[in-house]
Amino acid sequence: MGTEEFWEFALARYARPGVAQCCVALQDEHGANVMLLLYCAWRAQGGDCVRGAALRQAIARLEPLDRHLVRPLRAARRAIRRAADALGSPALAVGADRLMQAELAAERRQARLLADGASSLRAGPARTCAAQSLAACLEGSGTAPAQAAIAGARLAALVFDY
């Protein structure tokens, strides 16, 4: 399991119908980290569950980059995109696109941090591990356990096309 494999998995699964919308909703409504959600799904495809200490370590690896780079870039991109739309400004739209590329590069760095820190966690079937890992990830973002379980199962279904 390597960085490029995870990145390719993340891009392919994010492009599946409903996955991007679900991830962004979980990010916006619950503070979830999209790369962390996709990482949990990637690990689950091989039967690896990311919970407990492994999840806390993954979060710790991402937190500084997320706080200082990814979230500020996203906020700036969204603000500039809204301004571009409101003003009908092609120049602002280009600026928003450039920020999107910078945000994507920062997320790729997050993917590298996650994949490089991966250790073997074999624990069960992919579907079960995906739902459990995603629920744990969402609970770590402050989502209520019952809601996290439902959202984790839904995202697992979207990502893996169950």
C-alpha positions in Angstrom: 0.0 0.0 0.0 1.5 3.2 -1.1 0.9 6.9 -1.5 0.1 6.8 -5.2 -2.3 3.9 -4.7 -4.2 5.8 -2.0 -4.3 9.0 -4.1 -5.6 7.1 -7.1 -8.2 5.4 -5.0 -9.3 8.7 -3.5 -9.6 10.4 -6.8 -11.5 7.5 -8.4 -13.9 7.0 -5.4 -14.5 10.7 -4.9 -15.6 10.9 -8.6 -18.3 8.2 -8.1 -21.9 9.4 -8.1 -22.9 10.8 -4.7 -19.5 10.4 -3.0 -18.3 14.0 -3.4 -21.6 15.4 -2.2 -21.7 13.1 0.8 -18.1 13.9 1.7 -18.5 17.6 1.4 -21.8 17.5 3.4 -20.0 15.5 6.2 -17.1 18.1 6.0 -19.4 21.1 6.2 -21.9 19.8 8.7 -19.7 17.7 11.0 -16.2 19.0 10.5 -15.0 15.7 8.9 -11.8 15.6 6.9 -12.5 14.3 3.4 -9.0 12.8 3.0 -9.4 11.0 6.3 -12.8 9.6 5.3 -11.3 8.3 2.0 -8.3 6.9 3.8 -10.6 4.9 6.1 -12.4 3.6 3.0 -9.1 2.8 1.3 -7.9 0.9 4.3 -11.2 -0.9 4.6 -11.0 -2.3 1.1 -8.2 -4.6 2.3 -10.0 -5.4 5.6 -8.1 -2.9 7.7 -10.2 -1.0 10.3 -9.0 2.4 11.3 -10.2 3.1 14.8 -8.9 3.9 18.2 -5.2 4.6 18.4 -4.7 4.2 14.6 -7.4 6.8 14.0 -6.0 9.2 16.6 -2.6 8.9 15.0 -4.0 9.6 11.5 -5.8 12.6 12.8 -2.7 13.9 14.5 -0.7 13.6 11.3 -3.2 15.6 9.4 -4.2 18.3 11.9 -1.4 20.8 11.4 -1.6 20.8 7.6 -5.4 20.8 7.7 -5.6 23.7 10.2 -2.9 25.9 8.6 -3.3 25.2 4.9 -6.2 23.1 3.7 -9.1 24.8 5.6 -7.8 28.3 4.9 -7.4 27.6 1.2 -10.9 26.1 1.1 -12.4 29.1 2.8 -10.6 31.5 0.5 -11.6 29.5 -2.6 -15.2 29.4 -1.6 -15.3 33.1 -0.8 -13.7 34.1 -4.1 -16.0 31.7 -6.0 -19.0 33.3 -4.4 -17.7 36.8 -5.3 -16.9 35.6 -8.9 -20.4 34.3 -9.3 -22.1 37.4 -7.7 -20.0 39.8 -9.8 -19.8 37.8 -12.9 -16.0 38.2 -12.8 -13.9 35.8 -15.0 -10.8 37.1 -13.3 -12.1 36.1 -9.9 -13.2 32.8 -11.3 -9.6 32.1 -12.4 -8.4 33.0 -9.0 -10.8 30.5 -7.4 -9.6 27.9 -9.9 -6.0 28.5 -8.8 -6.9 28.2 -5.2 -8.7 24.9 -6.0 -5.4 23.6 -7.5 -3.5 24.7 -4.4 -6.1 23.1 -2.2 -5.9 19.9 -4.2 -2.1 19.9 -3.9 -2.4 20.3 -0.1 -4.9 17.4 0.0 -2.4 15.3 -2.0 0.1 16.1 0.7 -2.4 14.9 3.3 -2.8 11.7 1.3 0.9 11.2 1.4 1.0 11.7 5.2 -1.7 9.2 5.7 -0.4 6.5 3.4 3.2 6.9 4.7 1.9 6.4 8.2 -0.2 3.3 7.5 0.4 0.2 9.4 -1.3 -3.2 9.2 -4.6 -3.3 11.0 -6.3 -6.5 9.6 -9.6 -6.8 11.3 -12.4 -8.0 9.0 -14.4 -7.7 5.8 -14.2 -4.5 3.8 -17.8 -3.4 4.1 -17.8 -3.9 7.9 -14.5 -2.2 8.3 -15.5 0.7 6.1 -18.7 1.4 8.0 -17.0 1.1 11.4 -13.9 3.2 10.5 -16.0 5.9 8.8 -18.3 6.1 11.8 -15.3 6.3 14.2 -13.9 9.1 12.0 -17.1 11.0 12.2 -17.5 10.5 15.9 -14.0 11.9 16.2 -15.3 15.0 14.5 -18.0 15.3 17.1 -20.9 13.6 15.3 -23.3 11.7 17.6 -22.6 7.9 17.6 -26.0 6.9 16.0 -25.7 9.6 13.3 -22.1 8.7 12.7 -23.0 5.0 12.2 -25.7 5.9 9.7 -23.5 8.4 7.8 -20.5 6.0 7.9 -22.7 3.2 6.4 -24.1 5.5 3.7 -20.7 6.7 2.7 -19.3 3.2 2.7 -22.1 2.1 0.3 -21.4 5.1 -2.0 -17.6 4.5 -2.0 -17.8 0.8 -2.6 -21.0 0.6 -4.6 -22.7 -2.0 -2.4 
